[in-house]
Amino acid sequence: MSLINVREKKQALRARYKKLRQACPPEVKRRLDEKLTESFLSLDEYKSCEALFTFVSSPIECDTRQIIERALAGGKKVAVPKCVSRSGDMRFYYITSPGELSAGMYGIPEPDEKRCKPADSYENALCIVPGLCFDYRHYRVGFGKGYYDRFLEQFSGISAGICYSRYIESEIPRGAFDRNTDILVTEKFIDRLER
């Protein structure tokens, strides 16, 4: 498949899943998020990790706020990203409370780099990866900026995509720079890839 075809097909999937997510009734989303949170927190990889790298969810994404609060309460280091350029670069910073977040580049809550320490190690770390949709090989369609593909290229910990089961495709077109996750977590099932 050519790069142009991959781009076009991903754009079509992105538009479709943004619409579906925006149309999801709040009560349905809340129930899905509760189940997804419990599913994620049941992971042995989560229970044993020392540091959790996670995005801070926007209204149409799978909710990570409960996961962040539970991880902080459980004594884990929690690192969240700050976009440092519009060209796809981001850096993670440790937070000790959601109060250390403020609206960032895309209006998404980000850490205050003056108050928060840069995340300096991926040892015993688990990273939650966002996606509008995923496939069964754990490839995804995100918002199209490439932040997580760049980050996963150098991240040496375990990665876990989170997604509602209704937003799983059989196969997503992918390019040379796309990165898949080690684990896929939904409210209905957990899938691990053999590396």
Disulfide bonds with the S-S distance in Angstrom:
none
